[in-house]
Structures are given as structure tokens and as C-alpha cells.
Amino acid sequence: MEAPAKQSVTVQRASTDTIRVGLVGYGYWGPNLARNFAECEGYRLASVCDRRPERLRLAARRHPGASLTADAEAILGSADIDAVAIATPVSTHFGLALRALRAGKHVLLEKPLALNSEEGQRLVNEADRQQRVLMVDHTFVFSGAVRRIRDLVAGGELGRIYYYDSVRINLGLFQHDVNVLWDLAVHDLAIMDYVLGREARRLSALGVSHFKDRPENIAYLTLAFDDSLIAHIHANWLAPVKIRRTVIGGSRRMVVYDDLESSDKLKIYDRGVEMADEEADIHKMLVSYRVGDMCSPRLDATEALQTEVAHFAHCIRTGARPITDGRAGLRVVSLLEAADRSMKEGGRLVELVP
């Protein structure tokens, strides 16, 4: 699989040197986007939209040069806006992004891409039709640790990949419109898609809600690939501690990625298991354990969102396809949809369409 950065797509370039951005949604994640757009060279944060007056007052203090509005259409339909960043509940993603694309805007859309793959496919098709960049805010993909892991996998330094195991748990925040997989596991699926560079063929998911008429708050998702590679993701809103840890095991080396570590987020272990004679009778097999050194490489410490915002600008200007483009976002949404079907049927194994 080619590195996404080398892929290209025909996209109409920005007409001016400065990309004028409008931000829709200034709640939990919007302020982070606004800050990075304001600080990244080549952008001008032109407008911020939110329905809550108190959030607009906060935006006014932090970004006095941006115009403020409670009406998203003032941004989506403005001829003075080149690109729109959308940080609103997932149930609004499709409608807002579709209107922005049809108005000729490039779009950076908070994860996940849409509520279902049908909506996601329509957004991908519209971006192609309008020749505009559609990029999904899978922020962790742009972290130094995840990019290094991809390099290790692509370069064969881990050997044949045996498993991908991830835990993403904390106490809250409960979402009202999506379950814990759509809220938390979406990050791990995006990382897995980017790092492994291949698609799962089957999956099974079990989840439960402990509160009446609320989405599942704990879930376990298992994915199988064409060979013996297996992936497992644990997502939980009811844990007493916050954990963000991924372990990838290979035939040559293994890695542990702990995003909550202040330093040494990525550790590479020269450890594994070897069979002396895999053709021998099972009683005569000799198992040897390799216990070598551990190293923690120096990583790019640039904020992932800063790298992402700069990548968005690069794609707008050059026509390059974003690493987390609409199709990458659509692959993740398709997995989440399949996981929902499996959970509703008690963990039934779901075959995934290539």
C-alpha cells in the first residue's frame, strides 16, 4: 500500500495565499481547532459560529479578529470563506458538510465522518464532484507516535504483525447520540486503518448499556484479517481510571504506545517467541523466548492537531489527497456500523464487504 501522502486527487486550489476559515461549533473541540487555525501560518480564522451566546463571548475574547454568528449559514454561504471546519454533534455532520461542499468550501470534519456509510459516501461523492478537499479530524493519526508506528510497520521492522490490542477507557463523557464505540473506539479504528494499511474481513462486537434508553457505555470489538492477524479494542465510559494504550505484536519486535505518558509515549521491545521446528510433532516443538532490549525513540513533539491543520492547508494548495480523507473516514464508519449490527445480535460474526 502506498503511503497516503504520495496519493493525489484533482482538487481545485485555493484562490488566495491565505486560507480563510470558518469554524462551526465552539464547544468541547472547537476551541482547539480555532487556536490551531489562528496560530498556523497561511490561515486566517475569519468566523466562528455557535448557538450559545456564552460560547461566542469566549470566542470573541480569544479571537477578536474573527466575526461571530449564531447562524451556520452565514459561514457556509459566505463568499469570503474558503474552508469550513465543523465541530458539532455527529448527527449534524452530514447536513452541514454537504451544504459546505455544495457552496464550494473545503471541509475539515470532526470525527466520525457521518452517522452511517450512506451519508459518508454521499459526502465523498460530493467532494469529488465539487473538487474540494474533504478531510476527517482523526487527530491521533497525526501524532508523532502513530506516524512512527506506521513507519515501523511499513518498513518491516516489527516483522509479521500478529495482533493489535487497544484499550481506551475513562469515566465519562457520556454521549447522547452515539455509543462508546462511535465516541472512543473511532480513534483506535482510525489509527489501526492508518498503521496497518489493510482492511479487516470479519468482526464481532459485544456491548451493553447500564442506563435505560442510553447508548452502550462499554463495548469489546474484535476484528479478523485475511491471515492470522487479529485486533481487539476495549472502549469504556465507566472506568475509574483513564487509559489510552495500544500494544502491537510482531514476529520481530513489539511496541507499546501509551498516549498518557508525558514522555516515552512509544516503547519498542526486541522480544518475541520462536518455534525451533514448526514442522515437528507438537510434543517435540521447542519454544524459545527472545528477551532483548527496549528502546524509546525520540518523537516529533509537534501537537497532532497543529500537524493536521497544516496538512489540511497543504492539501488545499497542492491538490494532494489527505491522509484522513473522506474515504478513510468512510472505512471507519463502515466498521462502526458493522459493530453496531453485531452488538444488536449478541456478538454475531459480521462479514465485511471488501
QUIPELIN-V80385 format. One record per residue. N is the residue number from 0. RES is the residue in three letters. PHI is phi in degrees with one decimal (999 if undefined). PSI is psi as a letter, one per 30 degrees, with the letter a starting at -180 (999 if undefined). OMEGA is omega in whole degrees, -180 to 180 (* if undefined). Layout:
BEGIN
n->N res->RES phi->PHI psi->PSI omega->OMEGA
n->N res->RES phi->PHI psi->PSI omega->OMEGA
END
This chain:
BEGIN
n->0 res->MET phi->999 psi->k omega->179
n->1 res->GLU phi->-69.2 psi->k omega->175
n->2 res->ALA phi->-63.0 psi->k omega->-177
n->3 res->PRO phi->-56.8 psi->f omega->-177
n->4 res->ALA phi->-63.9 psi->f omega->-178
n->5 res->LYS phi->-90.4 psi->f omega->179
n->6 res->GLN phi->-75.1 psi->l omega->179
n->7 res->SER phi->-140.7 psi->l omega->178
n->8 res->VAL phi->-148.1 psi->k omega->-180
n->9 res->THR phi->-72.8 psi->j omega->-179
n->10 res->VAL phi->-134.1 psi->k omega->178
n->11 res->GLN phi->-67.3 psi->k omega->-176
n->12 res->ARG phi->-73.0 psi->l omega->175
n->13 res->ALA phi->-64.7 psi->k omega->-175
n->14 res->SER phi->-81.4 psi->f omega->-180
n->15 res->THR phi->-128.5 psi->l omega->179
n->16 res->ASP phi->-67.0 psi->e omega->180
n->17 res->THR phi->-92.7 psi->k omega->179
n->18 res->ILE phi->-89.2 psi->j omega->-178
n->19 res->ARG phi->-90.9 psi->j omega->-172
n->20 res->VAL phi->-110.1 psi->k omega->170
n->21 res->GLY phi->-111.9 psi->k omega->-179
n->22 res->LEU phi->-107.1 psi->k omega->177
n->23 res->VAL phi->-107.4 psi->j omega->-179
n->24 res->GLY phi->108.6 psi->j omega->-179
n->25 res->TYR phi->-125.2 psi->h omega->-179
n->26 res->GLY phi->-95.1 psi->c omega->-177
n->27 res->TYR phi->-72.9 psi->e omega->-172
n->28 res->TRP phi->-98.6 psi->f omega->-177
n->29 res->GLY phi->-53.7 psi->e omega->179
n->30 res->PRO phi->-59.1 psi->e omega->177
n->31 res->ASN phi->-67.3 psi->e omega->176
n->32 res->LEU phi->-64.1 psi->e omega->-179
n->33 res->ALA phi->-59.0 psi->e omega->-179
n->34 res->ARG phi->-60.7 psi->e omega->-178
n->35 res->ASN phi->-71.2 psi->e omega->175
n->36 res->PHE phi->-64.5 psi->e omega->-179
n->37 res->ALA phi->-67.6 psi->e omega->-175
n->38 res->GLU phi->-94.6 psi->f omega->-176
n->39 res->CYS phi->-83.6 psi->k omega->180
n->40 res->GLU phi->-62.2 psi->k omega->178
n->41 res->GLY phi->99.2 psi->f omega->178
n->42 res->TYR phi->-112.4 psi->l omega->164
n->43 res->ARG phi->-133.2 psi->j omega->176
n->44 res->LEU phi->-73.7 psi->j omega->-171
n->45 res->ALA phi->-87.4 psi->e omega->-174
n->46 res->SER phi->-155.3 psi->k omega->177
n->47 res->VAL phi->-128.6 psi->k omega->180
n->48 res->CYS phi->-121.2 psi->k omega->170
n->49 res->ASP phi->-159.3 psi->k omega->-178
n->50 res->ARG phi->-77.9 psi->f omega->-176
n->51 res->ARG phi->-93.9 psi->k omega->-178
n->52 res->PRO phi->-57.9 psi->e omega->-178
n->53 res->GLU phi->-66.4 psi->e omega->177
n->54 res->ARG phi->-73.1 psi->e omega->177
n->55 res->LEU phi->-67.2 psi->e omega->177
n->56 res->ARG phi->-64.2 psi->e omega->177
n->57 res->LEU phi->-65.2 psi->e omega->178
n->58 res->ALA phi->-62.6 psi->e omega->180
n->59 res->ALA phi->-63.9 psi->e omega->179
n->60 res->ARG phi->-68.9 psi->e omega->-176
n->61 res->ARG phi->-83.1 psi->f omega->-175
n->62 res->HIS phi->-135.2 psi->i omega->-174
n->63 res->PRO phi->-63.7 psi->f omega->-179
n->64 res->GLY phi->-84.8 psi->f omega->-178
n->65 res->ALA phi->-91.2 psi->k omega->173
n->66 res->SER phi->-76.3 psi->l omega->-176
n->67 res->LEU phi->-119.3 psi->k omega->180
n->68 res->THR phi->-153.6 psi->l omega->173
n->69 res->ALA phi->-99.0 psi->g omega->-176
n->70 res->ASP phi->-113.2 psi->j omega->-179
n->71 res->ALA phi->-60.1 psi->e omega->-179
n->72 res->GLU phi->-63.0 psi->f omega->178
n->73 res->ALA phi->-64.7 psi->f omega->176
n->74 res->ILE phi->-91.8 psi->e omega->-176
n->75 res->LEU phi->-60.9 psi->e omega->-177
n->76 res->GLY phi->-99.1 psi->g omega->-176
n->77 res->SER phi->-79.3 psi->k omega->176
n->78 res->ALA phi->-73.1 psi->f omega->-179
n->79 res->ASP phi->-90.6 psi->g omega->-179
n->80 res->ILE phi->-112.7 psi->k omega->178
n->81 res->ASP phi->-92.7 psi->e omega->-175
n->82 res->ALA phi->-140.4 psi->k omega->-179
n->83 res->VAL phi->-123.7 psi->k omega->172
n->84 res->ALA phi->-105.0 psi->k omega->-175
n->85 res->ILE phi->-117.5 psi->j omega->-180
n->86 res->ALA phi->-129.7 psi->i omega->-176
n->87 res->THR phi->-128.3 psi->l omega->177
n->88 res->PRO phi->-54.5 psi->k omega->-174
n->89 res->VAL phi->-59.8 psi->f omega->180
n->90 res->SER phi->-64.5 psi->f omega->-180
n->91 res->THR phi->-99.0 psi->f omega->-173
n->92 res->HIS phi->-58.2 psi->e omega->-174
n->93 res->PHE phi->-60.4 psi->e omega->-176
n->94 res->GLY phi->-62.3 psi->e omega->-179
n->95 res->LEU phi->-67.3 psi->e omega->-178
n->96 res->ALA phi->-66.2 psi->e omega->180
n->97 res->LEU phi->-63.8 psi->e omega->179
n->98 res->ARG phi->-66.3 psi->e omega->179
n->99 res->ALA phi->-65.0 psi->e omega->180
n->100 res->LEU phi->-64.1 psi->e omega->-180
n->101 res->ARG phi->-66.4 psi->f omega->176
n->102 res->ALA phi->-87.1 psi->g omega->176
n->103 res->GLY phi->85.5 psi->g omega->-179
n->104 res->LYS phi->-97.3 psi->k omega->166
n->105 res->HIS phi->-77.0 psi->k omega->-171
n->106 res->VAL phi->-130.0 psi->k omega->168
n->107 res->LEU phi->-110.6 psi->j omega->-169
n->108 res->LEU phi->-116.4 psi->k omega->178
n->109 res->GLU phi->-57.4 psi->k omega->179
n->110 res->LYS phi->-69.9 psi->l omega->-13
n->111 res->PRO phi->-77.9 psi->l omega->-175
n->112 res->LEU phi->-55.9 psi->e omega->-176
n->113 res->ALA phi->-160.5 psi->l omega->-180
n->114 res->LEU phi->-76.9 psi->f omega->179
n->115 res->ASN phi->-156.5 psi->l omega->-175
n->116 res->SER phi->-71.0 psi->f omega->177
n->117 res->GLU phi->-63.6 psi->e omega->176
n->118 res->GLU phi->-63.5 psi->e omega->-180
n->119 res->GLY phi->-61.1 psi->e omega->180
n->120 res->GLN phi->-64.8 psi->e omega->178
n->121 res->ARG phi->-63.4 psi->e omega->178
n->122 res->LEU phi->-67.5 psi->e omega->178
n->123 res->VAL phi->-61.3 psi->e omega->-180
n->124 res->ASN phi->-63.7 psi->e omega->-179
n->125 res->GLU phi->-68.0 psi->e omega->178
n->126 res->ALA phi->-62.2 psi->e omega->177
n->127 res->ASP phi->-64.6 psi->e omega->-178
n->128 res->ARG phi->-64.3 psi->e omega->-178
n->129 res->GLN phi->-85.4 psi->f omega->-176
n->130 res->GLN phi->55.1 psi->h omega->179
n->131 res->ARG phi->-124.6 psi->l omega->178
n->132 res->VAL phi->-76.3 psi->k omega->170
n->133 res->LEU phi->-118.8 psi->j omega->-175
n->134 res->MET phi->-129.9 psi->k omega->-180
n->135 res->VAL phi->-100.7 psi->k omega->-175
n->136 res->ASP phi->-81.4 psi->i omega->171
n->137 res->HIS phi->-87.2 psi->i omega->-166
n->138 res->THR phi->-60.5 psi->e omega->-174
n->139 res->PHE phi->-62.4 psi->f omega->178
n->140 res->VAL phi->-59.3 psi->f omega->-177
n->141 res->PHE phi->-94.4 psi->g omega->178
n->142 res->SER phi->-74.8 psi->l omega->180
n->143 res->GLY phi->-60.6 psi->e omega->-178
n->144 res->ALA phi->-66.3 psi->e omega->-178
n->145 res->VAL phi->-67.4 psi->e omega->178
n->146 res->ARG phi->-64.4 psi->e omega->177
n->147 res->ARG phi->-67.7 psi->e omega->178
n->148 res->ILE phi->-61.0 psi->e omega->179
n->149 res->ARG phi->-58.8 psi->e omega->179
n->150 res->ASP phi->-61.2 psi->e omega->179
n->151 res->LEU phi->-64.2 psi->e omega->-180
n->152 res->VAL phi->-67.6 psi->e omega->-178
n->153 res->ALA phi->-63.1 psi->e omega->-180
n->154 res->GLY phi->-82.3 psi->f omega->179
n->155 res->GLY phi->76.3 psi->g omega->-176
n->156 res->GLU phi->-72.0 psi->f omega->176
n->157 res->LEU phi->-90.8 psi->f omega->-176
n->158 res->GLY phi->79.5 psi->a omega->176
n->159 res->ARG phi->-73.0 psi->k omega->-177
n->160 res->ILE phi->-79.4 psi->k omega->-180
n->161 res->TYR phi->-91.5 psi->e omega->-175
n->162 res->TYR phi->-155.2 psi->l omega->175
n->163 res->TYR phi->-130.7 psi->j omega->-175
n->164 res->ASP phi->-129.4 psi->k omega->-175
n->165 res->SER phi->-136.2 psi->k omega->176
n->166 res->VAL phi->-125.3 psi->k omega->179
n->167 res->ARG phi->-136.2 psi->j omega->-173
n->168 res->ILE phi->-135.2 psi->l omega->176
n->169 res->ASN phi->-169.5 psi->l omega->176
n->170 res->LEU phi->-98.3 psi->j omega->-175
n->171 res->GLY phi->78.7 psi->a omega->-11
n->172 res->LEU phi->-78.0 psi->k omega->179
n->173 res->PHE phi->-72.2 psi->k omega->176
n->174 res->GLN phi->-102.2 psi->k omega->-178
n->175 res->HIS phi->-94.0 psi->f omega->-173
n->176 res->ASP phi->-109.0 psi->f omega->178
n->177 res->VAL phi->-138.5 psi->l omega->178
n->178 res->ASN phi->-86.0 psi->a omega->-172
n->179 res->VAL phi->-65.7 psi->f omega->178
n->180 res->LEU phi->-68.0 psi->e omega->180
n->181 res->TRP phi->-68.4 psi->f omega->-179
n->182 res->ASP phi->-87.8 psi->e omega->-174
n->183 res->LEU phi->-105.8 psi->e omega->-176
n->184 res->ALA phi->-64.6 psi->f omega->177
n->185 res->VAL phi->-55.6 psi->e omega->178
n->186 res->HIS phi->-63.8 psi->e omega->-176
n->187 res->ASP phi->-68.2 psi->e omega->177
n->188 res->LEU phi->-65.4 psi->e omega->178
n->189 res->ALA phi->-66.5 psi->e omega->177
n->190 res->ILE phi->-62.1 psi->e omega->-179
n->191 res->MET phi->-59.5 psi->e omega->180
n->192 res->ASP phi->-59.4 psi->e omega->-179
n->193 res->TYR phi->-72.5 psi->e omega->-174
n->194 res->VAL phi->-72.4 psi->e omega->-175
n->195 res->LEU phi->-80.5 psi->e omega->178
n->196 res->GLY phi->70.9 psi->g omega->176
n->197 res->ARG phi->-149.4 psi->l omega->-170
n->198 res->GLU phi->-107.1 psi->k omega->176
n->199 res->ALA phi->-69.7 psi->l omega->-179
n->200 res->ARG phi->-109.5 psi->f omega->-179
n->201 res->ARG phi->-146.1 psi->l omega->175
n->202 res->LEU phi->-150.9 psi->l omega->176
n->203 res->SER phi->-142.2 psi->k omega->-178
n->204 res->ALA phi->-140.8 psi->k omega->173
n->205 res->LEU phi->-125.0 psi->k omega->179
n->206 res->GLY phi->-149.8 psi->l omega->-179
n->207 res->VAL phi->-149.2 psi->k omega->172
n->208 res->SER phi->-110.3 psi->k omega->180
n->209 res->HIS phi->-94.6 psi->g omega->-178
n->210 res->PHE phi->-132.2 psi->k omega->-174
n->211 res->LYS phi->-59.2 psi->k omega->175
n->212 res->ASP phi->61.4 psi->g omega->175
n->213 res->ARG phi->-118.5 psi->l omega->-180
n->214 res->PRO phi->-64.2 psi->l omega->178
n->215 res->GLU phi->-56.4 psi->k omega->-179
n->216 res->ASN phi->-106.5 psi->f omega->174
n->217 res->ILE phi->-135.0 psi->k omega->-180
n->218 res->ALA phi->-152.7 psi->k omega->177
n->219 res->TYR phi->-126.4 psi->k omega->-175
n->220 res->LEU phi->-122.4 psi->k omega->179
n->221 res->THR phi->-122.4 psi->k omega->-178
n->222 res->LEU phi->-125.2 psi->k omega->178
n->223 res->ALA phi->-117.2 psi->k omega->-178
n->224 res->PHE phi->-111.4 psi->a omega->-176
n->225 res->ASP phi->-62.8 psi->e omega->-179
n->226 res->ASP phi->-102.4 psi->b omega->-177
n->227 res->SER phi->-86.6 psi->g omega->178
n->228 res->LEU phi->-67.0 psi->k omega->177
n->229 res->ILE phi->-132.3 psi->k omega->179
n->230 res->ALA phi->-127.5 psi->k omega->-180
n->231 res->HIS phi->-140.4 psi->k omega->-179
n->232 res->ILE phi->-130.2 psi->k omega->178
n->233 res->HIS phi->-113.9 psi->k omega->179
n->234 res->ALA phi->-124.2 psi->k omega->-170
n->235 res->ASN phi->-155.6 psi->k omega->174
n->236 res->TRP phi->-95.2 psi->f omega->-173
n->237 res->LEU phi->-115.7 psi->g omega->-179
n->238 res->ALA phi->-88.9 psi->k omega->179
n->239 res->PRO phi->-75.3 psi->f omega->-180
n->240 res->VAL phi->-129.5 psi->l omega->177
n->241 res->LYS phi->-101.0 psi->k omega->179
n->242 res->ILE phi->-131.0 psi->k omega->176
n->243 res->ARG phi->-136.3 psi->i omega->-172
n->244 res->ARG phi->-133.5 psi->k omega->177
n->245 res->THR phi->-127.2 psi->k omega->177
n->246 res->VAL phi->-121.5 psi->k omega->178
n->247 res->ILE phi->-122.5 psi->k omega->-179
n->248 res->GLY phi->-106.3 psi->k omega->178
n->249 res->GLY phi->-125.8 psi->l omega->-179
n->250 res->SER phi->-71.1 psi->f omega->-180
n->251 res->ARG phi->-105.2 psi->e omega->-179
n->252 res->ARG phi->-142.4 psi->l omega->178
n->253 res->MET phi->-133.0 psi->l omega->-179
n->254 res->VAL phi->-128.8 psi->k omega->174
n->255 res->VAL phi->-124.8 psi->k omega->180
n->256 res->TYR phi->-114.6 psi->j omega->179
n->257 res->ASP phi->-118.0 psi->j omega->-174
n->258 res->ASP phi->-70.3 psi->f omega->-179
n->259 res->LEU phi->-86.3 psi->f omega->176
n->260 res->GLU phi->-68.4 psi->k omega->178
n->261 res->SER phi->-70.0 psi->e omega->173
n->262 res->SER phi->-138.5 psi->l omega->-180
n->263 res->ASP phi->54.9 psi->h omega->179
n->264 res->LYS phi->-64.2 psi->f omega->-178
n->265 res->LEU phi->-120.9 psi->k omega->177
n->266 res->LYS phi->-124.1 psi->k omega->-179
n->267 res->ILE phi->-111.4 psi->k omega->-177
n->268 res->TYR phi->-109.2 psi->k omega->175
n->269 res->ASP phi->-88.1 psi->i omega->-176
n->270 res->ARG phi->-136.9 psi->l omega->179
n->271 res->GLY phi->178.0 psi->a omega->-180
n->272 res->VAL phi->-125.5 psi->k omega->-180
n->273 res->GLU phi->-128.9 psi->k omega->174
n->274 res->MET phi->-99.1 psi->k omega->-177
n->275 res->ALA phi->-66.9 psi->e omega->-179
n->276 res->ASP phi->-149.1 psi->j omega->-176
n->277 res->GLU phi->-72.2 psi->f omega->180
n->278 res->GLU phi->-91.2 psi->f omega->-175
n->279 res->ALA phi->-76.2 psi->l omega->174
n->280 res->ASP phi->-56.9 psi->k omega->-175
n->281 res->ILE phi->-56.1 psi->e omega->-179
n->282 res->HIS phi->-76.9 psi->f omega->-178
n->283 res->LYS phi->-104.4 psi->f omega->180
n->284 res->MET phi->-63.5 psi->k omega->177
n->285 res->LEU phi->-108.1 psi->j omega->-180
n->286 res->VAL phi->-98.7 psi->k omega->177
n->287 res->SER phi->-121.4 psi->k omega->-179
n->288 res->TYR phi->-109.4 psi->k omega->179
n->289 res->ARG phi->-97.8 psi->j omega->180
n->290 res->VAL phi->-121.9 psi->j omega->-178
n->291 res->GLY phi->-105.9 psi->a omega->-175
n->292 res->ASP phi->-80.6 psi->l omega->171
n->293 res->MET phi->-117.3 psi->k omega->176
n->294 res->CYS phi->-130.8 psi->l omega->177
n->295 res->SER phi->-122.4 psi->j omega->-174
n->296 res->PRO phi->-71.4 psi->l omega->174
n->297 res->ARG phi->-72.7 psi->k omega->-176
n->298 res->LEU phi->-114.2 psi->l omega->172
n->299 res->ASP phi->-64.1 psi->j omega->-175
n->300 res->ALA phi->-88.9 psi->g omega->179
n->301 res->THR phi->-60.5 psi->k omega->178
n->302 res->GLU phi->-54.8 psi->k omega->-176
n->303 res->ALA phi->-56.9 psi->e omega->-179
n->304 res->LEU phi->-67.4 psi->e omega->177
n->305 res->GLN phi->-65.3 psi->e omega->177
n->306 res->THR phi->-62.5 psi->e omega->180
n->307 res->GLU phi->-63.6 psi->e omega->-179
n->308 res->VAL phi->-62.9 psi->e omega->177
n->309 res->ALA phi->-65.7 psi->e omega->178
n->310 res->HIS phi->-65.0 psi->e omega->177
n->311 res->PHE phi->-58.9 psi->e omega->178
n->312 res->ALA phi->-63.1 psi->e omega->179
n->313 res->HIS phi->-59.0 psi->e omega->-179
n->314 res->CYS phi->-68.2 psi->e omega->177
n->315 res->ILE phi->-62.3 psi->e omega->-174
n->316 res->ARG phi->-79.2 psi->e omega->-172
n->317 res->THR phi->-106.6 psi->f omega->-175
n->318 res->GLY phi->84.0 psi->g omega->177
n->319 res->ALA phi->-66.4 psi->k omega->178
n->320 res->ARG phi->-79.9 psi->k omega->179
n->321 res->PRO phi->-62.3 psi->k omega->175
n->322 res->ILE phi->-58.3 psi->e omega->179
n->323 res->THR phi->-107.5 psi->i omega->-178
n->324 res->ASP phi->-76.9 psi->a omega->-177
n->325 res->GLY phi->-60.3 psi->e omega->-179
n->326 res->ARG phi->-69.0 psi->e omega->175
n->327 res->ALA phi->-63.7 psi->e omega->177
n->328 res->GLY phi->-62.8 psi->e omega->180
n->329 res->LEU phi->-67.8 psi->e omega->177
n->330 res->ARG phi->-61.1 psi->e omega->180
n->331 res->VAL phi->-66.1 psi->e omega->179
n->332 res->VAL phi->-60.8 psi->e omega->179
n->333 res->SER phi->-62.2 psi->e omega->177
n->334 res->LEU phi->-66.7 psi->e omega->179
n->335 res->LEU phi->-65.4 psi->e omega->176
n->336 res->GLU phi->-61.3 psi->e omega->180
n->337 res->ALA phi->-63.9 psi->e omega->178
n->338 res->ALA phi->-64.0 psi->e omega->177
n->339 res->ASP phi->-61.0 psi->e omega->179
n->340 res->ARG phi->-61.9 psi->e omega->-180
n->341 res->SER phi->-63.8 psi->e omega->-180
n->342 res->MET phi->-62.1 psi->e omega->-179
n->343 res->LYS phi->-66.1 psi->f omega->-179
n->344 res->GLU phi->-110.5 psi->h omega->173
n->345 res->GLY phi->69.2 psi->g omega->178
n->346 res->GLY phi->92.6 psi->g omega->179
n->347 res->ARG phi->-56.3 psi->k omega->177
n->348 res->LEU phi->-71.4 psi->k omega->-178
n->349 res->VAL phi->-108.3 psi->k omega->175
n->350 res->GLU phi->-78.9 psi->k omega->-177
n->351 res->LEU phi->-99.5 psi->k omega->-180
n->352 res->VAL phi->-75.4 psi->k omega->179
n->353 res->PRO phi->-58.8 psi->999 omega->*
END
